[in-house]
Amino acid sequence: MLRRYLPILTWLPHYNRRLGGADLLAGLIVTIMVIPQSLAYAVLAGLPAVVGLYASLLPALAYVVLGTSRTLAVGPVAIVALMTGAALSGVATPGTPEYLQAALILSLLSGLMLLLMGLLRMGFVANFLSHPVIAGFLAASGLLIAASQIGHLLGVELTARELLPRLVELVRGLPDMHLPTLAIGAGSLLFLLLLRQYGRSALRGLGLSRPLADLLTRSGPVFAVVVTTLVTWQLELDAIGVAVIGDIPQGLPPLSIPGFDAPLWQALLVPALLISVVGFVESVSMGQMLAARRRERISPNQELVGLGGANLAAAFTAGMPVSGGLTRTVINYDAGAQTPLAGMFAAIGIGAVTLFLTPALAYLPIATLAATITVSILTLIDIPLIRQTWRYSRSDFFAMAVTILLTLLEGVETGIISGVAISIGLFLYRTSRPHSALVGRIPGTEHFRNVERHETETVSHVALLRIDESLYFANARYLEDTVYDLVATRPELEHVVLICSAVNLIDASALESLDAINARLKDSRVTLHLAEVKGPVMDRLKCSDFLDDMTGRVFLSTFAAWRELSRPSQ
Amino acid sequence: MLRRYLPILTWLPHYNRRLGGADLLAGLIVTIMVIPQSLAYAVLAGLPAVVGLYASLLPALAYVVLGTSRTLAVGPVAIVALMTGAALSGVATPGTPEYLQAALILSLLSGLMLLLMGLLRMGFVANFLSHPVIAGFLAASGLLIAASQIGHLLGVELTARELLPRLVELVRGLPDMHLPTLAIGAGSLLFLLLLRQYGRSALRGLGLSRPLADLLTRSGPVFAVVVTTLVTWQLELDAIGVAVIGDIPQGLPPLSIPGFDAPLWQALLVPALLISVVGFVESVSMGQMLAARRRERISPNQELVGLGGANLAAAFTAGMPVSGGLTRTVINYDAGAQTPLAGMFAAIGIGAVTLFLTPALAYLPIATLAATITVSILTLIDIPLIRQTWRYSRSDFFAMAVTILLTLLEGVETGIISGVAISIGLFLYRTSRPHSALVGRIPGTEHFRNVERHETETVSHVALLRIDESLYFANARYLEDTVYDLVATRPELEHVVLICSAVNLIDASALESLDAINARLKDSRVTLHLAEVKGPVMDRLKCSDFLDDMTGRVFLSTFAAWRELSRPSQ
């Protein structure tokens, strides 16, 4: 029991020096790699850069104790930061104490929700975000993030929050570009893009080993940060208008208490729920993927608890909403992390940076961070997946396209909610007009197939109708229509057999429809039979009067029904 | 084409004298029967009684031209009147011109929506109201209507609109009951209840024929109205405080133009939608039931057009939202109506009453109307259906119970919306954890059954997994879990066969999960196969790369997979 809620107890007792060495190295690498990122995502959310560091400390430690993934690294992540910024700017002005306070409340609410969902074992809610909706949402969010950074990259001040006005403002502002900022921003961007595209193979070409080449390629952002910071410092570029991070308070995060303010809490409820669910889905998908590679399992419900604990920790240590981050997790995994202790070592490392090294970050140009963000979000836009969805399913593609469009034009919250609503609606619509097929016997066998697709044997006084869907309220009437049409067009019919091999559920509405069909067929002197009813469905039918009222029988197999009914009557 | 949208063209050309005679008689009977009802429902909606008459004229004629049911009678109905009252009292005060105006706008919006849904062939939306939700909604609405009438019956003035405050007010007001009103109200109620319970058999006992006994039993409300009106007139009971209908303007309905007022229209949009859908569902279910009895068909999409036309007519002739009424339709059907012309004759009859006989209604006591309404809504509360739903399905019952409770406590709109949301939610939840079963061969046959329910033959290196649900986003991850658990617990596995006989759909999310499963199994040296994939599903899969990547094969039948794979390898 204790182990279920404190997964650390399952692995810590077996910890040894070999694991410790691997984890320590991974922790060190992660420390260096995620600092630019952590700062950048805090800025993306409209918060002071240091909040990103704070949110990488205690939240990560909370996850170490509570989480089930061995390699997931928790901290500020791009999508959650984007959603945080959108939520907060609805209730406060960036730069004010109210904005910081709202960030704490958002973390607190998100933490409580995740924890509650975890304790209620509600991990399944994540399933309602379909893959196309997630893919669409990520792609659109990536574009929104890029749009939010482009001003920083070009040195143009942008104030509008919506996409279209922002683009208009950008075009208008282009003549006023700040050239030194542009040099740093575009330069970093170009460097990172080139490194990403060609770095690995170029470095391998120089004779480096594969792991080293990978590591150096991944260090691009660190390199860009160090170089541009040094250049800015030496040339005093901040004095001529290049925006920099500026003074970051030194020291560990302060204890913070999210204040209670009923209207504010209420306003942040829905955003907190969306952030929780989206963060959880991202985090758990990645955790599952990596766990699968090492033949480990993670528990989605306990992951909710772990992320909940991490967000609560963020709320009380001047942080921001956190989740399992794609980039930091992949770095951690590739650096050879064996247990969550790697996350602890990274947190200690970032803590040390926060304590001693923040002055070194004062001259870090915002444009460099913008370049870092822009490159890292490119992974969010998965064009092949979008193309593949188009080829495979138009309705899935439709859900994806609507999610993209509404996220871009109406914002992240409307986008994701509409995506979920549309995918549920489409599923209901599809199941509300179920496929059904008249089947006939494949001569000489006990198999029955669609008469329109196969050469089959049929008799005119028996209709074998296979229903390819569970019967429930949304399609109950449709079933009635199908059967009535059948009877209306075939006056010689004596028996209708509903083949229920694909019927996994008959709800109360469908039961009433079956009752109605039975009564109506009885009036027309047609007998209604069922075949291949599944165990659970049959158990349920036995609780009703339907089987007593039904004019015909329940056959175990279609063949049994055929053998019995296909003989000419009298 | 013209015939599709003007169904009158299909039957009017074949009209003859025999049909005319039957329709004329039915029209006459309906005229007499529905007058008390029409007045009563207008009062229930908080409108002047005459509005109920107006709404029985032109709207009924519009339906005659546009509707597809031969016997449906359109006019004010109880549930729609209740919902109309709830909607209007949210935006205006009963008795004011604004309230009348809002009623017109509500009719107009409802008419436009119905028409639009009809033209877009959206009749299927009605399917999303599951039977248990409708039954729960009707029962709760019946109780609300009864609660709204009890003040009129007892002669106690009630002002609260919510159920609980109303009941409190009622108890407090009991000592101030107006005894003459109570005598009329309770007397009429008792008379109608007794007649309903024993009238038919008593009259048959007196030697009357069955149709005549039925007719007389149904005339109870007319009889009560005539007697209590005469008594009130003769004894001048209105002078001592018995509330009466009062002067009704004589003459045909005036032309009315619903004014445009953006905020008011917006406020009435959701109520209009709910009224449209609920009215349509009620109307079309009844129409289908009666049509089925006479081997006729109705077209749900054209019914939307018919009801839409009726509501538009109501909007421009000082009416109120209308629908196909249960009582008036049953009267019409039982009176022998053959074609919609019966409805026309009834409308003409009511028109004549409106022109010449309204002075006779001035002394009609409100208490009598309240008794009429109360008795007629008793049919809405279907206790056996509620009990049967409990027995058959706890989750359907849950949806019903929530609908009843929320309708009673939070009002009709919250009630119906919650009911729909809950039944959709429950369906999604059920399908998100699909039933799946390991199957084995029934020795000596080609049949395969659940190993836990039947004596079957299995081999340890092949797992035959039957999935009893369509694969879509909500259960894709669940499928992954099921397969991974299977592989984790059976190290000797070499082949996993997914039997897809009950899989009617594989959406893009589930396709990705299948891809993931295939890759993961490949890593574990387990081959993934499919069996019994349905035609439409297979067509879809061929549009993806999955079949190329899959490590195993697609077998036509489970038996073929068994024959091939169950042989010991090497």
Interface residues (C-beta under 8 A of the other chain):
Chain A: F124 A126 N127 F128 L129 S130 H131 P132 V133 Q288 M289 A292 R297 Q388 T389 R391 Y392 S393 S395 D396 F397 S423 I424 F427 L428 Y429 R430 T431 S432 R433 P434 H435 E446 H447 N450 R453 D468 E469 S470 Y472 F473 A474 N475 A476 R477 Y478 Y484 A488 S501 A502 V503 N504 L505 D507 A508 S509 L511 E512 A516 R520 K534 G535 P536 R540 C543 S544 D545 S557
Chain B: F124 A126 N127 F128 L129 S130 H131 P132 V133 A292 R297 Q388 T389 R391 Y392 S393 S395 D396 F397 S423 I424 F427 L428 Y429 R430 T431 S432 R433 P434 H435 E446 H447 N450 R453 D468 E469 S470 Y472 F473 A474 N475 A476 R477 Y478 E480 Y484 A488 S501 A502 V503 N504 L505 D507 A508 S509 L511 E512 A516 R520 K534 G535 P536 R540 C543 S544 D545 S557
